[in-house]
Structure formats: structure tokens, C-alpha cells
């Protein structure tokens, strides 16, 4: 890991961390740049409070990162591990500067109201929110708005699935479900859009050409199901975590102009009541 030349600045204004990852073995990273440029046009009050984390999952191509007026941390995994989405998400969550996190694949875009809802939302606790696609009830199965603490409590994504396609999202959901997490949808005004279906991503030039072979992970999934059924809590999990090296390629800090920290003079004196009822 190389953090040289990236000074640590205060991040206490960050209320939400947006995490996405990509792997590109084609021509360029326009698919990443275009998404960030669109987010850059959202309400400045929202952007003041959001940290964007981009994780390059070992792309073999070279590229330059333009300057963005965002709170943005761009990380690159050094090893080219096939289908390492779980590892990329784990890494992004480690660098999150807020407890509220939103994880998404690169080919999905969320609207401004979704950001506003998440920024204004209080702690998620054990509730994990999904987001609808274009107003429909069903959304994609691996976009989660949740607590970073909850993510870490049950070991994040299982990196034993890395190297093969599929399984990591399903078992992330099942482990959380078995431990009592509550799954809900965000309000209808919050929605996602698939950028591949709307031709916002050129899948021939700014994507990947990996083959989706799930045979290895199908066998792994069967083994994990048996372990969970036989041994119970916190089993069926390899504990492999960040099984690679990485470097920080860029760290941008937006000048905060629109967000003002709310005054909460009663927060400290009420510590006793928080001790009585506790946090979930």
C-alpha cells in the first residue's frame, strides 16, 4: 500500500460513502469518468457530505485520472484476480469515512434523490436498504445502503469466491439475513438506472471481456450451505480478507461551501440515556 503524498484531512463532514469498483481490460475508462462527471453535477450541499471511493480491481490498462470537484479516493488493486468484486468492496469499505455506506457496481447509476435520502438518513443500524430500478419494485441484488459497522461485524464479503464468477452477493445477503438484518427498499423517489441498457457505457471499449463461468463457485456455494446448516452462526465463511496489495492513485478533497455542521448541544449531556438504551 502506498499512501505517500496524500495528506490526511479532516473528514468529519462526510455523512455517506459511495463505493463502486471496476475492471477494464479494453481501451479506456470512459465508463468511470462519465459516471463521476454526472455525479459532479448533483446538488453541492449533497456533494459536500459524500465521499466517493473508486476501486480499480487490477485493470491491466493504463490511464490518467482527471481532477474532480468531489471528495474522491481512487484505489487500485495491484493483482489481477478474476472476479474479485468481493475483495474490491471490502477494500472500499475499509477506506470509508462514514458509517453510512452505499455499494454499487459501475454499470448502475443512482439519482440525486437517492443521495439526498441517504445523506439525511440516520444510522441504518441493522437495516439494509435496496434501491428500485426505474421506479419498479425489484432492484438489482447487489446494491446496498447500510451501516459500515454492520458490514464489518459479519466479515463483509467472502473473498473465497474471488477467482470464479458469482455467489459472493447471494451469500453476503444470506449471512446478513441469518444474523437478523432487516431488508427494505428506499422510497420510490429513489431509483437506479442501468447504464449498459441505456448505452451510457460502451461495452466494447470501456468495460471488460471476462467469461462468466460459475462452475467453481457453484461447488463452493454447496459447501458453504452445508457448513452454515451444520455449524450455525458465523460459519461457512473463509475469513479471507484483503488477500492482495493495493495503492492509492488519487485523493481529492472538495472545498466545503454549502454544508454546515448542525449544532447539537444536548448530545453530550444525554450520554447516560444512550448508555441505558444502547446503540444497535
N, C-alpha and C positions, 0 to 999 in steps of 0.2 A: 504494500500500500504506500502511495506517495502523496503526502499532503503538503509538500513543500510549496511555498509562495502563495498559499491561500490563507490569509489571516482569518482567525475566528472572530466573528462579530456577534453582537447580541441578537438572539433570535426569539426573544420573549414575546414579540408581537405576532408570531406565527400561530395561527389557530387551526390550520389544516395543512396536511402534506399530501400532495397528489403524486402518486408513484406510477410510472409506466416504464416499460422495457422494450428493447427491440433487438433483432438480429438481422443484419443486412449483408448478404453475400453477392449483391448485384452491382449497380453502378453508383448510386448516390444515397444520401439520407434525406432527400426532399420530404419524405413522408413524416419525418420527425420535425423538421424545420417548419413545415406548413402548419402542423398542429400547434406548435408553440406560438407561431405568429398570430394565429387566430385567437388563442387564449390571451395573447398580449393586448387584444382589443377589448377585453371584458372590463367591467366596472373597476376603476382604480382602487376604490375602497375595498373591494374583494381581493384584488391582486396584492395589496399591501399586506394581507394576512395569510397568503398562501405560499407555501414552499413547493416548488416543482422539483421532483427528482427523476432524472432520466438515467436508466441503466442500460448501457450497451453490453449485450450478452456475448462478448467475444467476436464481434464482427471483423472479418478479415480485410475489409476495405479501409482506405484512408480518407479522411475528411477534415474540414475545418468547421469549428463551432462559431457561428456569429454571435455578437453581443445581443442579449435580450434584456428588456426592461422588466425582468421578473426576478423573484427570489429563486434561483435555479442552481441546483447541484447536478453536474453531469459526471457520471462514474462509468468506467469501462472495466469489465472483467477481462483479465489477460488471457485466460484459457478459452479455447473454442470448444465448449462442451455442448453437444447436441441437445436441444430441447431442455435447456436449463432455466425454464421460466420460474420454477420454484426458488432456485438459488438467487436469481435476479430480484425476485420480490423480497426475499429475506434480506438481501443486501440493501435494497431501497428502504425497507422499514428500519433497519439499524441506523440509517442516517437521518431519519425523520426527526424534525424538531418540534413536533406536536404530538399529543396523544391521539387526536383525530386524524385518521389516515384514509385515503381513498386509493384503491389499487385497480388498475385497468390495463388491458392490452392496448397496443399502439393503434390498432385499427378501429378503436372506438373513441368517439368524441362526446363530451357531455356539455349540456347547455349552461348558460350563465346562471339560471335559476337553481340548478343543482349545486353549483358552487356557493350561491348565497345561502341555500338551505343548510349546507354542511358547515359553513363558517359560523352561522348563527346558532347551530345546534349545540346543546350542552353535551357533556360527555356521553358517549354511546353506552358505556357500561358493558353489559353482556348482550346488547342488541347489535345485530349486524344488518345493515341496510343494503338492499339490492336496488337497482335502478331499471326502470322500464325502457324499452326500445320504442322510440317514436310514439309514446302515448299508449302502447299496448301493455297489457298486464304483465306479460312474461318478458323478462330481460335476459341478457347474457349471463351465463352461470359462473363467471369468474370476475365480476366487478363488485367489490366490497367496500362499503363505508363502515368503518369500525374503529374500535379502540386499539391503539398500538400495544397497550398493556395486555389486552385480551389476546391479541395475536401472539405475543411473546409467551404468555402464560402456558399456552398449549403448543409451543415449539414451532410456530409458523408453518411453513410449507415443508413437506418431507422431501428432502433432496435425493433420497434413494430412487425417486422416479427420474431424475436427470439422466440423460443419455438415451432415453426412449420417449416416445410420444404418448401423452395422455395420462390420466389418473391422478395427477397432483391436485387439480382443482376439486375433483369429486371427493377425495379423501380429506382435503382441508375442510370442506363443508361437513363431512360426516363426523370428523373428530370434534369440531366445534359443536355440532348438533348433539352428539353423545354427552358432551360436558355441559349441556344446558344453555347454550347460546340461543337467543331468540332471533329469528329471521323475519324481517319486514321489508316492505317496499317504501322508497321515498315517495313524497306526494306526486300526483300526476303532472304537475307543472315541471317537475324534474325529469329529464329523459336523456337517453343516449342515442347516438346515430352511428351506424356502421359506415366507416369511411371507404371501405372497399366496395360496398354496394352502391355508394353514391359517386364512385370514380374519383374520390379525393386522393386516393393512393394509386400510384402506377405500380401494379404488382409485377410488372415485367422489368422495372428499372430500380424501384426503391422499396424492396421487400425481401423475401428470401425464397429459396427454391428447395427447401428441405422436404423429404418424403415423410409422410405421416404413417410410420409403421408402429403400431401399438402392441405388437405381439409380446415384446419383452415386458411391458408394463401391465399387460393383462395377467400374466403369470404372477407378477409381483403383487398385483391387487388381490388375487385369490389368497396368497399367503397372508397378507395383512388382514383380510376379513377373518380368517381363521384365528389369528392371534388376538384380535380385538374380542371376538366371541368367546375365546377360551380364557384369556387372562384379564380382560376388563380395562379399567382406567389407565390411560397413558401408555397403552401397549400398541403394537402394530406400527411403531414409529422408530426409525433408524437412529435418530438424534444426529444424523449428519447435518452440519450447519456451516455454511460459507466454506465449502470444500474447494476453494480456489483462491487466487490472489486478484487484486484489483488496484486501480489508480484513479484519482480524481483528475478529470481533464479540464473542468471549469467550475467556478463557483461565483455566481453573480448575486449581488445584493441590491435589491431595489431601494431607491430612496423613498422613505415612508412619508407621504404628504397628507393622506386623506383619513387614515385610521388613527384614532386617539384612544388610548387605553382607558376603559371605564374605571371610575373611582368606586372602590368597594371598601369603605372604611369599617364596615361591620364584619368583614370576612375574618380577620384575625381574632377579635373577641369571641366569635362563635365557634372557636376550635373545640370547646368542650362538647357541644352538641354533635359535632362531626365525630368525636371520639365515642359518643354514646350510640349513635346510629350506624356509624362506619360508612365507608365507601364500598360500592360493589365492584 
